[in-house]
Amino acid sequence: MPKQRQKYDALEIAENANLENFKIRLKLHQQGGTDYPTFCKDCAENGVEGWKMDLNKMTCTYFDKNQNNILEEIVPS
């Protein structure tokens, strides 16, 4: 079976979160100013490793490399 090629390059997550800059980039993305790959790059550069959605509470929580929650926001309904 041939090895599948990854669609995107791996991103290096910054060691320290830059919450203020991340909030600016997040708002830009939410307003349609960036595409998804750019948003993922912005997350990595600002120390955000990922996010988790809670559809019961309708929140999205962003976390760093140590799994520390660094920002929680309400998902608009």
Z-matrix of the N, CA and C atoms (Angstrom, degrees):
N
C 1 1.453
C 2 1.531 1 108.29
N 3 1.336 2 117.96 1 129.14
C 4 1.468 3 119.69 2 -179.54
C 5 1.522 4 111.62 3 -68.12
N 6 1.328 5 113.21 4 146.38
C 7 1.465 6 119.25 5 178.45
C 8 1.526 7 109.02 6 -71.21
N 9 1.329 8 116.42 7 132.22
C 10 1.454 9 120.20 8 179.12
C 11 1.519 10 110.28 9 -78.12
N 12 1.306 11 115.47 10 139.94
C 13 1.457 12 121.70 11 177.98
C 14 1.527 13 108.75 12 -86.30
N 15 1.319 14 116.19 13 136.64
C 16 1.455 15 120.07 14 177.84
C 17 1.520 16 109.11 15 -68.43
N 18 1.329 17 114.96 16 141.85
C 19 1.457 18 119.75 17 -179.87
C 20 1.526 19 111.74 18 -72.92
N 21 1.332 20 115.84 19 -34.92
C 22 1.466 21 120.55 20 -178.34
C 23 1.521 22 109.74 21 -126.96
N 24 1.328 23 115.57 22 152.62
C 25 1.459 24 120.26 23 174.62
C 26 1.522 25 109.34 24 -72.46
N 27 1.339 26 115.55 25 150.58
C 28 1.465 27 120.11 26 175.91
C 29 1.531 28 108.57 27 -66.49
N 30 1.322 29 115.55 28 143.61
C 31 1.461 30 120.96 29 179.31
C 32 1.520 31 109.59 30 -105.52
N 33 1.322 32 116.45 31 139.48
C 34 1.459 33 120.53 32 175.15
C 35 1.522 34 108.41 33 -89.50
N 36 1.332 35 115.63 34 124.33
C 37 1.457 36 121.43 35 -178.54
C 38 1.529 37 109.25 36 -84.36
N 39 1.320 38 116.46 37 129.28
C 40 1.465 39 120.74 38 177.81
C 41 1.533 40 109.61 39 -60.94
N 42 1.322 41 116.03 40 144.60
C 43 1.470 42 121.42 41 -178.72
C 44 1.522 43 112.34 42 -65.13
N 45 1.315 44 116.92 43 -38.27
C 46 1.463 45 121.13 44 -176.21
C 47 1.518 46 110.07 45 -114.56
N 48 1.320 47 115.12 46 134.92
C 49 1.460 48 120.53 47 179.16
C 50 1.522 49 110.24 48 -74.65
N 51 1.322 50 114.91 49 138.29
C 52 1.458 51 121.73 50 173.72
C 53 1.525 52 105.46 51 -113.18
N 54 1.316 53 115.56 52 83.49
C 55 1.459 54 121.83 53 -171.09
C 56 1.526 55 112.57 54 -62.24
N 57 1.321 56 117.39 55 -42.25
C 58 1.465 57 119.36 56 -177.40
C 59 1.524 58 111.06 57 -63.76
N 60 1.321 59 117.55 58 -44.53
C 61 1.464 60 119.95 59 178.91
C 62 1.534 61 110.44 60 -68.48
N 63 1.324 62 116.91 61 -37.31
C 64 1.466 63 119.60 62 178.34
C 65 1.522 64 110.55 63 -61.24
N 66 1.325 65 117.78 64 -42.35
C 67 1.470 66 120.73 65 179.61
C 68 1.532 67 110.87 66 -59.55
N 69 1.330 68 117.14 67 -39.45
C 70 1.467 69 121.49 68 178.43
C 71 1.530 70 110.03 69 -63.49
N 72 1.334 71 116.10 70 -47.06
C 73 1.469 72 120.37 71 -178.32
C 74 1.527 73 111.00 72 -68.61
N 75 1.326 74 117.29 73 -36.30
C 76 1.463 75 121.45 74 177.95
C 77 1.529 76 110.28 75 -63.16
N 78 1.318 77 116.47 76 -45.74
C 79 1.465 78 120.41 77 179.89
C 80 1.529 79 110.23 78 -61.83
N 81 1.328 80 116.73 79 -42.32
C 82 1.460 81 120.97 80 178.15
C 83 1.531 82 110.26 81 -59.22
N 84 1.325 83 116.45 82 -44.98
C 85 1.472 84 120.80 83 179.65
C 86 1.530 85 110.59 84 -63.49
N 87 1.313 86 116.74 85 -44.02
C 88 1.468 87 120.63 86 -178.47
C 89 1.523 88 111.99 87 -64.51
N 90 1.324 89 116.40 88 -24.91
C 91 1.465 90 120.91 89 178.20
C 92 1.533 91 111.98 90 -89.13
N 93 1.335 92 116.40 91 5.12
C 94 1.461 93 120.71 92 178.07
C 95 1.514 94 114.56 93 87.18
N 96 1.332 95 117.17 94 13.53
C 97 1.456 96 121.12 95 -176.35
C 98 1.513 97 115.34 96 -82.26
N 99 1.329 98 118.14 97 -12.47
C 100 1.470 99 121.15 98 178.29
C 101 1.523 100 109.06 99 -138.32
N 102 1.333 101 115.22 100 157.48
C 103 1.460 102 119.97 101 174.33
C 104 1.534 103 109.22 102 -89.42
N 105 1.332 104 115.97 103 174.00
C 106 1.468 105 120.16 104 -175.56
C 107 1.537 106 112.85 105 -61.58
N 108 1.343 107 119.87 106 -46.18
C 109 1.474 108 118.41 107 178.62
C 110 1.531 109 112.71 108 -59.65
N 111 1.324 110 117.17 109 -37.09
C 112 1.470 111 120.51 110 177.94
C 113 1.519 112 110.25 111 -66.61
N 114 1.335 113 116.84 112 -40.93
C 115 1.463 114 120.29 113 177.42
C 116 1.527 115 110.49 114 -60.82
N 117 1.322 116 117.72 115 -43.48
C 118 1.469 117 120.79 116 178.97
C 119 1.526 118 110.79 117 -62.14
N 120 1.339 119 117.04 118 -41.19
C 121 1.466 120 121.14 119 177.41
C 122 1.525 121 110.28 120 -63.31
N 123 1.343 122 116.50 121 -43.08
C 124 1.467 123 120.62 122 177.59
C 125 1.530 124 110.74 123 -59.90
N 126 1.321 125 116.69 124 -42.13
C 127 1.467 126 120.39 125 177.63
C 128 1.518 127 110.09 126 -57.80
N 129 1.328 128 116.84 127 -52.05
C 130 1.466 129 121.65 128 -177.26
C 131 1.524 130 111.39 129 -59.46
N 132 1.332 131 116.41 130 -45.29
C 133 1.469 132 120.21 131 -178.40
C 134 1.522 133 112.41 132 -64.83
N 135 1.320 134 116.37 133 -24.73
C 136 1.465 135 120.47 134 -178.55
C 137 1.530 136 112.58 135 -103.44
N 138 1.339 137 117.19 136 14.72
C 139 1.456 138 121.31 137 173.16
C 140 1.516 139 115.45 138 82.33
N 141 1.325 140 117.77 139 14.42
C 142 1.463 141 121.37 140 178.22
C 143 1.521 142 108.31 141 -96.07
N 144 1.335 143 116.28 142 116.03
C 145 1.465 144 120.03 143 -179.17
C 146 1.528 145 111.71 144 -82.19
N 147 1.325 146 116.98 145 -32.49
C 148 1.452 147 118.81 146 -178.24
C 149 1.513 148 111.23 147 -175.91
N 150 1.309 149 114.19 148 -170.22
C 151 1.464 150 120.03 149 -179.95
C 152 1.508 151 108.87 150 -149.54
N 153 1.326 152 114.69 151 158.41
C 154 1.463 153 120.40 152 176.66
C 155 1.517 154 108.78 153 -132.98
N 156 1.300 155 114.07 154 139.44
C 157 1.461 156 121.27 155 -179.93
C 158 1.520 157 108.41 156 -99.72
N 159 1.324 158 116.15 157 138.97
C 160 1.458 159 121.93 158 171.06
C 161 1.519 160 106.06 159 -117.87
N 162 1.330 161 115.84 160 102.12
C 163 1.452 162 120.42 161 -175.62
C 164 1.521 163 112.77 162 -77.66
N 165 1.331 164 117.64 163 -11.37
C 166 1.464 165 120.26 164 173.28
C 167 1.526 166 110.22 165 -78.05
N 168 1.343 167 115.58 166 -45.70
C 169 1.472 168 120.20 167 179.00
C 170 1.524 169 111.77 168 -88.79
N 171 1.339 170 116.63 169 -9.50
C 172 1.467 171 123.14 170 -176.61
C 173 1.533 172 111.06 171 56.17
N 174 1.357 173 114.45 172 52.30
C 175 1.454 174 120.78 173 176.77
C 176 1.527 175 110.00 174 -125.90
N 177 1.326 176 114.62 175 157.56
C 178 1.459 177 122.31 176 171.86
C 179 1.525 178 105.70 177 -125.52
N 180 1.333 179 116.16 178 124.38
C 181 1.460 180 121.52 179 -177.74
C 182 1.527 181 109.02 180 -116.07
N 183 1.322 182 116.52 181 123.18
C 184 1.462 183 123.25 182 178.80
C 185 1.529 184 108.39 183 -94.31
N 186 1.352 185 115.96 184 141.99
C 187 1.465 186 119.64 185 -177.23
C 188 1.520 187 111.18 186 -135.38
N 189 1.360 188 114.91 187 158.85
C 190 1.460 189 121.68 188 -178.62
C 191 1.537 190 110.78 189 -95.19
N 192 1.336 191 115.92 190 -172.72
C 193 1.470 192 121.72 191 -177.18
C 194 1.526 193 113.27 192 -61.80
N 195 1.334 194 116.35 193 -25.39
C 196 1.467 195 120.75 194 -179.95
C 197 1.526 196 111.96 195 -93.87
N 198 1.325 197 115.72 196 12.31
C 199 1.463 198 122.85 197 -179.43
C 200 1.522 199 113.34 198 66.13
N 201 1.342 200 116.92 199 20.02
C 202 1.457 201 121.17 200 174.78
C 203 1.522 202 108.94 201 -79.70
N 204 1.315 203 116.54 202 131.13
C 205 1.454 204 120.23 203 175.50
C 206 1.523 205 108.42 204 -70.35
N 207 1.334 206 115.95 205 127.44
C 208 1.462 207 118.45 206 -178.35
C 209 1.528 208 112.55 207 -114.96
N 210 1.342 209 117.09 208 -15.81
C 211 1.457 210 119.84 209 177.81
C 212 1.522 211 108.62 210 -160.62
N 213 1.337 212 115.93 211 132.57
C 214 1.456 213 120.73 212 173.38
C 215 1.508 214 107.33 213 -124.11
N 216 1.325 215 115.85 214 133.65
C 217 1.451 216 119.86 215 178.25
C 218 1.508 217 110.33 216 -132.54
N 219 1.322 218 115.30 217 154.15
C 220 1.465 219 122.48 218 176.68
C 221 1.523 220 108.12 219 -80.25
N 222 1.311 221 116.36 220 133.43
C 223 1.462 222 120.80 221 176.82
C 224 1.532 223 107.62 222 -83.04
N 225 1.332 224 116.78 223 125.08
C 226 1.463 225 118.10 224 179.95
C 227 1.533 226 110.93 225 -62.88
N 228 1.305 227 115.55 226 142.59
C 229 1.476 228 117.78 227 179.71
C 230 1.518 229 110.86 228 -117.40
